[in-house]
Amino acid sequence: MTAVLLSVRPRYAHALLAGTKTAEVRRRFPHQPRGTILYLYSSSPERAILGTVRLHAIDRPSADRVWHLYRDQIEIEEAALDDYLSDLDSAAILRVNDSRRWRHPVPLRDVRARLGIEPPQSFRYLTDEHVKTLGALRSHQAQVSLYSVVGA
């Protein structure tokens, strides 16, 4: 299974998980197969993995066509997009679906301590072991939360 940890600003992470943002703009992104799971790490101030989306496709339009083609899917202002892509010939548009917001996000401290990784500036590949550990962390977070409510 292919899995990628994708760093995203909180505003965009929440929009992706809500399904209102269905495409993520990247300056560059390597080829990935359809169905790749993208784990969404929400950067500061949240600093936690909030959930996943599934990669549907990667489009690679010219940078000057991105706004025209994707403005209804990317939830970014035209001026900010132009600034972000200003020195590029083309961009990578990650079209996503199947968003799954986790009830209990995995905080940065657990990512560092249990996965032994730092969140990437843009993205990083996750091993099967990383994915398994994330599943266990999510389960543990849910149990701790339930115990806190029941034990109160």
OpenMM code with the backbone's topology and positions (N, CA, C; nanometers):
from openmm import Vec3, app, unit

residues = "MET THR ALA VAL LEU LEU SER VAL ARG PRO ARG TYR ALA HIS ALA LEU LEU ALA GLY THR LYS THR ALA GLU VAL ARG ARG ARG PHE PRO HIS GLN PRO ARG GLY THR ILE LEU TYR LEU TYR SER SER SER PRO GLU ARG ALA ILE LEU GLY THR VAL ARG LEU HIS ALA ILE ASP ARG PRO SER ALA ASP ARG VAL TRP HIS LEU TYR ARG ASP GLN ILE GLU ILE GLU GLU ALA ALA LEU ASP ASP TYR LEU SER ASP LEU ASP SER ALA ALA ILE LEU ARG VAL ASN ASP SER ARG ARG TRP ARG HIS PRO VAL PRO LEU ARG ASP VAL ARG ALA ARG LEU GLY ILE GLU PRO PRO GLN SER PHE ARG TYR LEU THR ASP GLU HIS VAL LYS THR LEU GLY ALA LEU ARG SER HIS GLN ALA GLN VAL SER LEU TYR SER VAL VAL GLY ALA".split()
positions = [
    Vec3(0.0851, -0.1190, 0.0000),
    Vec3(0.0000, 0.0000, 0.0000),
    Vec3(0.0888, 0.1242, 0.0000),
    Vec3(0.0523, 0.2210, -0.0796),
    Vec3(0.1258, 0.3466, -0.0845),
    Vec3(0.0570, 0.4466, 0.0076),
    Vec3(0.1376, 0.5117, 0.0908),
    Vec3(0.0847, 0.6131, 0.1820),
    Vec3(0.1831, 0.7288, 0.1888),
    Vec3(0.1288, 0.8501, 0.1981),
    Vec3(0.2094, 0.9714, 0.2006),
    Vec3(0.1590, 1.0606, 0.3127),
    Vec3(0.2526, 1.1164, 0.3891),
    Vec3(0.2195, 1.2171, 0.4895),
    Vec3(0.2348, 1.3525, 0.4221),
    Vec3(0.1271, 1.4278, 0.4169),
    Vec3(0.1228, 1.5548, 0.3457),
    Vec3(0.1034, 1.6677, 0.4458),
    Vec3(0.1969, 1.7620, 0.4499),
    Vec3(0.1814, 1.8787, 0.5371),
    Vec3(0.0946, 1.9817, 0.4680),
    Vec3(-0.0056, 2.0288, 0.5407),
    Vec3(-0.1037, 2.1223, 0.4854),
    Vec3(-0.1348, 2.2271, 0.5917),
    Vec3(-0.1527, 2.3494, 0.5509),
    Vec3(-0.1948, 2.4527, 0.6455),
    Vec3(-0.3315, 2.4148, 0.7015),
    Vec3(-0.3579, 2.4489, 0.8284),
    Vec3(-0.4835, 2.4078, 0.8927),
    Vec3(-0.6096, 2.4401, 0.8120),
    Vec3(-0.6166, 2.5589, 0.7585),
    Vec3(-0.7346, 2.6001, 0.6810),
    Vec3(-0.7622, 2.5009, 0.5676),
    Vec3(-0.6577, 2.4605, 0.4969),
    Vec3(-0.6734, 2.3707, 0.3830),
    Vec3(-0.6952, 2.2267, 0.4281),
    Vec3(-0.6320, 2.1876, 0.5372),
    Vec3(-0.6527, 2.0518, 0.5899),
    Vec3(-0.8001, 2.0317, 0.6259),
    Vec3(-0.8576, 2.1295, 0.6936),
    Vec3(-0.9987, 2.1189, 0.7332),
    Vec3(-1.0913, 2.1190, 0.6119),
    Vec3(-1.0588, 2.2008, 0.5119),
    Vec3(-1.1414, 2.2042, 0.3904),
    Vec3(-1.1323, 2.0718, 0.3141),
    Vec3(-1.0132, 2.0123, 0.3077),
    Vec3(-0.9983, 1.8815, 0.2427),
    Vec3(-1.0801, 1.7756, 0.3162),
    Vec3(-1.0743, 1.7772, 0.4479),
    Vec3(-1.1465, 1.6769, 0.5266),
    Vec3(-1.2974, 1.7002, 0.5264),
    Vec3(-1.3385, 1.8236, 0.5053),
    Vec3(-1.4818, 1.8535, 0.4953),
    Vec3(-1.5359, 1.8218, 0.3556),
    Vec3(-1.4446, 1.8014, 0.2613),
    Vec3(-1.4862, 1.7716, 0.1246),
    Vec3(-1.5198, 1.8949, 0.0417),
    Vec3(-1.4982, 2.0146, 0.0972),
    Vec3(-1.5249, 2.1365, 0.0215),
    Vec3(-1.4073, 2.1731, -0.0684),
    Vec3(-1.2911, 2.1247, -0.0348),
    Vec3(-1.1694, 2.1414, -0.1162),
    Vec3(-1.1381, 2.0029, -0.1705),
    Vec3(-1.1441, 1.9875, -0.3010),
    Vec3(-1.1254, 1.8553, -0.3606),
    Vec3(-0.9967, 1.8446, -0.4418),
    Vec3(-0.9155, 1.9505, -0.4377),
    Vec3(-0.7872, 1.9482, -0.5070),
    Vec3(-0.6859, 2.0291, -0.4273),
    Vec3(-0.5664, 1.9753, -0.4145),
    Vec3(-0.4574, 2.0400, -0.3427),
    Vec3(-0.3509, 2.0802, -0.4437),
    Vec3(-0.3094, 2.2057, -0.4388),
    Vec3(-0.2085, 2.2566, -0.5307),
    Vec3(-0.0703, 2.2365, -0.4690),
    Vec3(0.0193, 2.1790, -0.5467),
    Vec3(0.1580, 2.1606, -0.5054),
    Vec3(0.2491, 2.2110, -0.6161),
    Vec3(0.3607, 2.2670, -0.5746),
    Vec3(0.4590, 2.3135, -0.6726),
    Vec3(0.5159, 2.1945, -0.7491),
    Vec3(0.5400, 2.0873, -0.6798),
    Vec3(0.5834, 1.9618, -0.7421),
    Vec3(0.5383, 1.8472, -0.6541),
    Vec3(0.5193, 1.7344, -0.7164),
    Vec3(0.4778, 1.6151, -0.6432),
    Vec3(0.5081, 1.4954, -0.7323),
    Vec3(0.5673, 1.3913, -0.6762),
    Vec3(0.6042, 1.2758, -0.7582),
    Vec3(0.4814, 1.1958, -0.8031),
    Vec3(0.4998, 1.1198, -0.9069),
    Vec3(0.3919, 1.0325, -0.9527),
    Vec3(0.3520, 0.9383, -0.8395),
    Vec3(0.2224, 0.9238, -0.8180),
    Vec3(0.1687, 0.8304, -0.7194),
    Vec3(0.0493, 0.7602, -0.7820),
    Vec3(0.0296, 0.6346, -0.7488),
    Vec3(-0.0844, 0.5642, -0.8079),
    Vec3(-0.2174, 0.6133, -0.7507),
    Vec3(-0.3186, 0.6014, -0.8324),
    Vec3(-0.4543, 0.6307, -0.7879),
    Vec3(-0.4837, 0.5429, -0.6664),
    Vec3(-0.5480, 0.5998, -0.5668),
    Vec3(-0.5805, 0.5250, -0.4464),
    Vec3(-0.4803, 0.5434, -0.3335),
    Vec3(-0.3685, 0.6117, -0.3610),
    Vec3(-0.2713, 0.6397, -0.2553),
    Vec3(-0.3414, 0.7121, -0.1417),
    Vec3(-0.3146, 0.6698, -0.0186),
    Vec3(-0.3726, 0.7361, 0.0985),
    Vec3(-0.2816, 0.8526, 0.1375),
    Vec3(-0.3415, 0.9704, 0.1496),
    Vec3(-0.2698, 1.0895, 0.1932),
    Vec3(-0.3103, 1.1197, 0.3369),
    Vec3(-0.2160, 1.1081, 0.4285),
    Vec3(-0.2386, 1.1420, 0.5686),
    Vec3(-0.2146, 1.2916, 0.5816),
    Vec3(-0.3132, 1.3640, 0.6330),
    Vec3(-0.3055, 1.5094, 0.6387),
    Vec3(-0.2523, 1.5583, 0.7727),
    Vec3(-0.1305, 1.6111, 0.7672),
    Vec3(-0.0698, 1.6725, 0.8845),
    Vec3(-0.1014, 1.8215, 0.8787),
    Vec3(-0.1753, 1.8702, 0.9764),
    Vec3(-0.2093, 2.0110, 0.9853),
    Vec3(-0.0954, 2.0830, 1.0573),
    Vec3(-0.0325, 2.1772, 0.9880),
    Vec3(0.0830, 2.2475, 1.0435),
    Vec3(0.0413, 2.3423, 1.1567),
    Vec3(0.1330, 2.4241, 1.2031),
    Vec3(0.1074, 2.5151, 1.3148),
    Vec3(-0.0139, 2.6027, 1.2876),
    Vec3(-0.0937, 2.6265, 1.3864),
    Vec3(-0.0718, 2.5952, 1.5277),
    Vec3(-0.1240, 2.4583, 1.5718),
    Vec3(-0.1941, 2.3839, 1.4872),
    Vec3(-0.2528, 2.2563, 1.5296),
    Vec3(-0.1490, 2.1471, 1.5506),
    Vec3(-0.0621, 2.1286, 1.4543),
    Vec3(0.0467, 2.0310, 1.4606),
    Vec3(-0.0015, 1.8909, 1.4985),
    Vec3(-0.0851, 1.8343, 1.4099),
    Vec3(-0.1391, 1.7002, 1.4327),
    Vec3(-0.1857, 1.6404, 1.3003),
    Vec3(-0.1878, 1.5076, 1.2938),
    Vec3(-0.2466, 1.4398, 1.1793),
    Vec3(-0.3962, 1.4317, 1.2060),
    Vec3(-0.4755, 1.4891, 1.1158),
    Vec3(-0.6190, 1.5038, 1.1381),
    Vec3(-0.7039, 1.3981, 1.0690),
    Vec3(-0.6485, 1.3317, 0.9681),
    Vec3(-0.7267, 1.2334, 0.8938),
    Vec3(-0.6617, 1.2013, 0.7618),
    Vec3(-0.7409, 1.1434, 0.6722),
    Vec3(-0.6881, 1.1009, 0.5430),
    Vec3(-0.7817, 1.1400, 0.4286),
    Vec3(-0.7233, 1.1471, 0.3114),
    Vec3(-0.7970, 1.1556, 0.1860),
    Vec3(-0.7320, 1.0563, 0.0907),
    Vec3(-0.8057, 1.0186, -0.0109),
    Vec3(-0.7536, 0.9237, -0.1098),
    Vec3(-0.7235, 0.9999, -0.2389),
    Vec3(-0.6066, 0.9731, -0.2958),
    Vec3(-0.5671, 1.0366, -0.4211),
    Vec3(-0.6469, 0.9772, -0.5367),
    Vec3(-0.7173, 1.0626, -0.6068),
    Vec3(-0.7929, 1.0191, -0.7240),
    Vec3(-0.7061, 1.0305, -0.8492),
    Vec3(-0.6336, 1.1420, -0.8614),
    Vec3(-0.5483, 1.1644, -0.9778),
    Vec3(-0.4557, 1.2819, -0.9503),
    Vec3(-0.3483, 1.2881, -1.0271),
    Vec3(-0.2595, 1.4043, -1.0253),
    Vec3(-0.2609, 1.4640, -1.1647),
    Vec3(-0.3012, 1.5895, -1.1719),
    Vec3(-0.2975, 1.6626, -1.2982),
    Vec3(-0.1746, 1.7521, -1.2953),
    Vec3(-0.1212, 1.7808, -1.4130),
    Vec3(-0.0014, 1.8653, -1.4215),
    Vec3(-0.0200, 1.9752, -1.5264),
    Vec3(-0.1113, 2.0682, -1.4970),
    Vec3(-0.1371, 2.1773, -1.5925),
    Vec3(-0.0265, 2.2825, -1.5875),
    Vec3(-0.0223, 2.3661, -1.6888),
    Vec3(0.0697, 2.4792, -1.6836),
    Vec3(0.0255, 2.5691, -1.5677),
    Vec3(0.1217, 2.6315, -1.5038),
    Vec3(0.0930, 2.7128, -1.3851),
    Vec3(-0.0068, 2.8236, -1.4150),
    Vec3(-0.0002, 2.8798, -1.5347),
    Vec3(-0.0907, 2.9897, -1.5670),
    Vec3(-0.2338, 2.9441, -1.5963),
    Vec3(-0.2603, 2.8148, -1.5990),
    Vec3(-0.3954, 2.7618, -1.6228),
    Vec3(-0.4623, 2.7094, -1.4957),
    Vec3(-0.3897, 2.7004, -1.3867),
    Vec3(-0.4429, 2.6397, -1.2645),
    Vec3(-0.5687, 2.7111, -1.2167),
    Vec3(-0.5650, 2.8418, -1.2065),
    Vec3(-0.6813, 2.9159, -1.1566),
    Vec3(-0.8028, 2.8913, -1.2453),
    Vec3(-0.7841, 2.9011, -1.3738),
    Vec3(-0.8950, 2.8824, -1.4682),
    Vec3(-0.9553, 2.7420, -1.4559),
    Vec3(-0.8727, 2.6413, -1.4398),
    Vec3(-0.9192, 2.5024, -1.4387),
    Vec3(-0.9716, 2.4542, -1.3032),
    Vec3(-0.9167, 2.5083, -1.1933),
    Vec3(-0.9440, 2.4487, -1.0622),
    Vec3(-0.9962, 2.5447, -0.9562),
    Vec3(-1.0271, 2.6665, -0.9925),
    Vec3(-1.0640, 2.7665, -0.8902),
    Vec3(-1.1776, 2.7218, -0.7994),
    Vec3(-1.2706, 2.6391, -0.8481),
    Vec3(-1.3826, 2.5946, -0.7659),
    Vec3(-1.3477, 2.4758, -0.6772),
    Vec3(-1.2267, 2.4235, -0.6904),
    Vec3(-1.1872, 2.3047, -0.6145),
    Vec3(-1.0741, 2.3286, -0.5151),
    Vec3(-1.0027, 2.4409, -0.5267),
    Vec3(-0.8796, 2.4575, -0.4492),
    Vec3(-0.8902, 2.5495, -0.3279),
    Vec3(-0.9953, 2.6279, -0.3179),
    Vec3(-1.0178, 2.7176, -0.2029),
    Vec3(-0.8969, 2.8044, -0.1684),
    Vec3(-0.8404, 2.8665, -0.2699),
    Vec3(-0.7315, 2.9610, -0.2492),
    Vec3(-0.7605, 3.0845, -0.3354),
    Vec3(-0.7221, 3.2000, -0.2891),
    Vec3(-0.7455, 3.3223, -0.3629),
    Vec3(-0.6516, 3.3283, -0.4832),
    Vec3(-0.6963, 3.3905, -0.5893),
    Vec3(-0.6187, 3.3953, -0.7128),
    Vec3(-0.4820, 3.4609, -0.6920),
    Vec3(-0.4760, 3.5710, -0.6191),
    Vec3(-0.3485, 3.6403, -0.5979),
    Vec3(-0.2499, 3.5514, -0.5210),
    Vec3(-0.2988, 3.4814, -0.4189),
    Vec3(-0.2116, 3.3918, -0.3418),
    Vec3(-0.1630, 3.2759, -0.4285),
    Vec3(-0.2502, 3.2235, -0.5122),
    Vec3(-0.2120, 3.1155, -0.6030),
    Vec3(-0.1062, 3.1634, -0.7020),
    Vec3(-0.1284, 3.2792, -0.7609),
    Vec3(-0.0322, 3.3346, -0.8563),
    Vec3(0.1044, 3.3532, -0.7914),
    Vec3(0.1049, 3.4010, -0.6681),
    Vec3(0.2306, 3.4203, -0.5962),
    Vec3(0.2999, 3.2852, -0.5713),
    Vec3(0.2234, 3.1861, -0.5290),
    Vec3(0.2761, 3.0526, -0.4984),
    Vec3(0.3374, 2.9859, -0.6218),
    Vec3(0.2760, 3.0061, -0.7373),
    Vec3(0.3200, 2.9385, -0.8597),
    Vec3(0.4004, 3.0294, -0.9535),
    Vec3(0.4358, 3.1487, -0.9090),
    Vec3(0.4916, 3.2515, -0.9978),
    Vec3(0.6145, 3.2089, -1.0772),
    Vec3(0.7006, 3.1277, -1.0230),
    Vec3(0.8253, 3.0931, -1.0928),
    Vec3(0.8227, 2.9540, -1.1564),
    Vec3(0.7040, 2.8965, -1.1728),
    Vec3(0.6927, 2.7608, -1.2265),
    Vec3(0.6305, 2.7576, -1.3654),
    Vec3(0.6688, 2.6577, -1.4424),
    Vec3(0.6039, 2.6336, -1.5710),
    Vec3(0.4768, 2.5520, -1.5523),
    Vec3(0.4815, 2.4552, -1.4585),
    Vec3(0.3643, 2.3698, -1.4340),
    Vec3(0.3503, 2.3433, -1.2849),
    Vec3(0.2343, 2.2931, -1.2484),
    Vec3(0.2048, 2.2623, -1.1084),
    Vec3(0.1521, 2.1196, -1.1000),
    Vec3(0.1458, 2.0691, -0.9788),
    Vec3(0.0849, 1.9380, -0.9540),
    Vec3(-0.0456, 1.9622, -0.8798),
    Vec3(-0.1538, 1.9122, -0.9362),
    Vec3(-0.2853, 1.9253, -0.8736),
    Vec3(-0.3268, 1.7872, -0.8260),
    Vec3(-0.3347, 1.7708, -0.6954),
    Vec3(-0.3739, 1.6427, -0.6374),
    Vec3(-0.5252, 1.6434, -0.6207),
    Vec3(-0.5944, 1.5695, -0.7051),
    Vec3(-0.7395, 1.5593, -0.6934),
    Vec3(-0.7700, 1.4448, -0.5967),
    Vec3(-0.8505, 1.4741, -0.4948),
    Vec3(-0.8727, 1.3787, -0.3872),
    Vec3(-1.0217, 1.3515, -0.3654),
    Vec3(-1.0478, 1.2399, -0.2978),
    Vec3(-1.1834, 1.2056, -0.2572),
    Vec3(-1.1752, 1.1214, -0.1306),
    Vec3(-1.2870, 1.0686, -0.0882),
    Vec3(-1.2930, 0.9786, 0.0268),
    Vec3(-1.2245, 1.0366, 0.1509),
    Vec3(-1.2644, 1.1579, 0.1887),
    Vec3(-1.2046, 1.2220, 0.3067),
    Vec3(-1.2545, 1.1553, 0.4344),
    Vec3(-1.1630, 1.1369, 0.5273),
    Vec3(-1.1949, 1.0744, 0.6556),
    Vec3(-1.1286, 1.1529, 0.7687),
    Vec3(-1.2108, 1.2317, 0.8350),
    Vec3(-1.1605, 1.3089, 0.9502),
    Vec3(-1.1576, 1.2167, 1.0715),
    Vec3(-1.0456, 1.2142, 1.1375),
    Vec3(-1.0329, 1.1309, 1.2566),
    Vec3(-1.0962, 1.2017, 1.3752),
    Vec3(-1.1687, 1.1271, 1.4526),
    Vec3(-1.2305, 1.1839, 1.5722),
    Vec3(-1.1237, 1.2282, 1.6723),
    Vec3(-1.0127, 1.1545, 1.6729),
    Vec3(-0.9023, 1.1847, 1.7648),
    Vec3(-0.7738, 1.2022, 1.6841),
    Vec3(-0.7350, 1.3261, 1.6559),
    Vec3(-0.6119, 1.3510, 1.5814),
    Vec3(-0.4897, 1.2955, 1.6549),
    Vec3(-0.3843, 1.2692, 1.5803),
    Vec3(-0.2585, 1.2224, 1.6388),
    Vec3(-0.1651, 1.3427, 1.6467),
    Vec3(-0.1339, 1.3885, 1.7697),
    Vec3(-0.0531, 1.5098, 1.7859),
    Vec3(0.0937, 1.4879, 1.7480),
    Vec3(0.1607, 1.5985, 1.7210),
    Vec3(0.3008, 1.5978, 1.6804),
    Vec3(0.3892, 1.5196, 1.7772),
    Vec3(0.3657, 1.5341, 1.9059),
    Vec3(0.4506, 1.4632, 2.0023),
    Vec3(0.4451, 1.3120, 1.9805),
    Vec3(0.3282, 1.2579, 1.9440),
    Vec3(0.3156, 1.1147, 1.9168),
    Vec3(0.3777, 1.0775, 1.7826),
    Vec3(0.3665, 1.1668, 1.6855),
    Vec3(0.4297, 1.1422, 1.5555),
    Vec3(0.5802, 1.1287, 1.5749),
    Vec3(0.6371, 1.2176, 1.6535),
    Vec3(0.7814, 1.2140, 1.6792),
    Vec3(0.8211, 1.0922, 1.7627),
    Vec3(0.7496, 1.0715, 1.8735),
    Vec3(0.7891, 0.9661, 1.9681),
    Vec3(0.7595, 0.8257, 1.9159),
    Vec3(0.6455, 0.8054, 1.8554),
    Vec3(0.6042, 0.6700, 1.8172),
    Vec3(0.6397, 0.6328, 1.6745),
    Vec3(0.6366, 0.7309, 1.5838),
    Vec3(0.6725, 0.7022, 1.4449),
    Vec3(0.8198, 0.7307, 1.4190),
    Vec3(0.8803, 0.8128, 1.5050),
    Vec3(1.0210, 0.8459, 1.4889),
    Vec3(1.0478, 0.9334, 1.3674),
    Vec3(0.9500, 1.0162, 1.3307),
    Vec3(0.9675, 1.1039, 1.2150),
    Vec3(0.9276, 1.2461, 1.2494),
    Vec3(0.9798, 1.3374, 1.1705),
    Vec3(0.9392, 1.4777, 1.1785),
    Vec3(0.8398, 1.5031, 1.0660),
    Vec3(0.7438, 1.5896, 1.0870),
    Vec3(0.6529, 1.6223, 0.9778),
    Vec3(0.7329, 1.6879, 0.8649),
    Vec3(0.7000, 1.6574, 0.7431),
    Vec3(0.7749, 1.7133, 0.6305),
    Vec3(0.7339, 1.8565, 0.6003),
    Vec3(0.8207, 1.9261, 0.5293),
    Vec3(0.7842, 2.0602, 0.4817),
    Vec3(0.6723, 2.0482, 0.3796),
    Vec3(0.6800, 1.9472, 0.2944),
    Vec3(0.5786, 1.9266, 0.1917),
    Vec3(0.5146, 1.7881, 0.2061),
    Vec3(0.5940, 1.6830, 0.1859),
    Vec3(0.5417, 1.5470, 0.1974),
    Vec3(0.6547, 1.4503, 0.2289),
    Vec3(0.6171, 1.3302, 0.2731),
    Vec3(0.7118, 1.2202, 0.2897),
    Vec3(0.6346, 1.0907, 0.2776),
    Vec3(0.7043, 0.9884, 0.2335),
    Vec3(0.6427, 0.8571, 0.2223),
    Vec3(0.6320, 0.7947, 0.3601),
    Vec3(0.5277, 0.7164, 0.3797),
    Vec3(0.5104, 0.6400, 0.5032),
    Vec3(0.5264, 0.4918, 0.4714),
    Vec3(0.5928, 0.4222, 0.5610),
    Vec3(0.6076, 0.2780, 0.5456),
    Vec3(0.4829, 0.2082, 0.5976),
    Vec3(0.4714, 0.0805, 0.5671),
    Vec3(0.3597, 0.0024, 0.6214),
    Vec3(0.3634, 0.0048, 0.7738),
    Vec3(0.4829, 0.0045, 0.8318),
    Vec3(0.4965, 0.0095, 0.9782),
    Vec3(0.4451, 0.1432, 1.0327),
    Vec3(0.4754, 0.2533, 0.9637),
    Vec3(0.4228, 0.3844, 1.0053),
    Vec3(0.2698, 0.3828, 1.0055),
    Vec3(0.2113, 0.3284, 0.8984),
    Vec3(0.0652, 0.3229, 0.8857),
    Vec3(0.0053, 0.2382, 0.9977),
    Vec3(0.0668, 0.1258, 1.0269),
    Vec3(0.0191, 0.0383, 1.1344),
    Vec3(0.0261, 0.1118, 1.2694),
    Vec3(0.1355, 0.1811, 1.2933),
    Vec3(0.1515, 0.2555, 1.4180),
    Vec3(0.0489, 0.3681, 1.4284),
    Vec3(0.0219, 0.4365, 1.3181),
    Vec3(-0.0805, 0.5418, 1.3196),
    Vec3(-0.2170, 0.4843, 1.3551),
    Vec3(-0.2484, 0.3673, 1.3021),
    Vec3(-0.3749, 0.3019, 1.3371),
    Vec3(-0.3827, 0.2727, 1.4850),
    Vec3(-0.2725, 0.2248, 1.5424),
    Vec3(-0.2680, 0.1951, 1.6861),
    Vec3(-0.2796, 0.3240, 1.7679),
    Vec3(-0.2146, 0.4300, 1.7234),
    Vec3(-0.2221, 0.5577, 1.7951),
    Vec3(-0.3645, 0.6136, 1.7945),
    Vec3(-0.4308, 0.6027, 1.6801),
    Vec3(-0.5706, 0.6488, 1.6724),
    Vec3(-0.6572, 0.5703, 1.7685),
    Vec3(-0.6373, 0.4409, 1.7728),
    Vec3(-0.7147, 0.3544, 1.8621),
    Vec3(-0.6867, 0.3900, 2.0079),
    Vec3(-0.5591, 0.4125, 2.0391),
    Vec3(-0.5206, 0.4485, 2.1761),
    Vec3(-0.5819, 0.5835, 2.2151),
    Vec3(-0.5782, 0.6807, 2.1236),
    Vec3(-0.6365, 0.8120, 2.1519),
    Vec3(-0.7850, 0.7985, 2.1839),
    Vec3(-0.8548, 0.7138, 2.1077),
    Vec3(-0.9983, 0.6940, 2.1306),
    Vec3(-1.0226, 0.6304, 2.2664),
    Vec3(-0.9389, 0.5322, 2.3039),
    Vec3(-0.9556, 0.4657, 2.4329),
    Vec3(-0.9286, 0.5613, 2.5483),
    Vec3(-0.8246, 0.6435, 2.5344),
    Vec3(-0.7940, 0.7404, 2.6389),
    Vec3(-0.9088, 0.8377, 2.6547),
    Vec3(-0.9647, 0.8843, 2.5425),
    Vec3(-1.0760, 0.9785, 2.5468),
    Vec3(-1.1984, 0.9147, 2.6120),
    Vec3(-1.2289, 0.7912, 2.5761),
    Vec3(-1.3434, 0.7206, 2.6337),
    Vec3(-1.3225, 0.6982, 2.7832),
    Vec3(-1.2011, 0.6592, 2.8224),
    Vec3(-1.1713, 0.6363, 2.9613),
    Vec3(-1.1873, 0.7665, 3.0422),
    Vec3(-1.1456, 0.8763, 2.9850),
    Vec3(-1.1572, 1.0056, 3.0525),
    Vec3(-1.3039, 1.0382, 3.0795),
    Vec3(-1.3916, 1.0071, 2.9853),
    Vec3(-1.5340, 1.0365, 3.0027),
    Vec3(-1.5953, 0.9394, 3.1021),
    Vec3(-1.5659, 0.8089, 3.0864),
    Vec3(-1.6237, 0.7063, 3.1754),
    Vec3(-1.5688, 0.7196, 3.3159),
    Vec3(-1.4396, 0.7489, 3.3278),
    Vec3(-1.3766, 0.7558, 3.4588),
    Vec3(-1.4046, 0.8847, 3.5344),
    Vec3(-1.4636, 0.9816, 3.4682),
    Vec3(-1.4868, 1.1123, 3.5325),
    Vec3(-1.5981, 1.1073, 3.6344),
] * unit.nanometer
topology = app.Topology()
chain = topology.addChain("A")
for resn in residues:
    res = topology.addResidue(resn, chain)
    for name in ("N", "CA", "C"):
        topology.addAtom(name, app.Element.getBySymbol(name[0]), res)
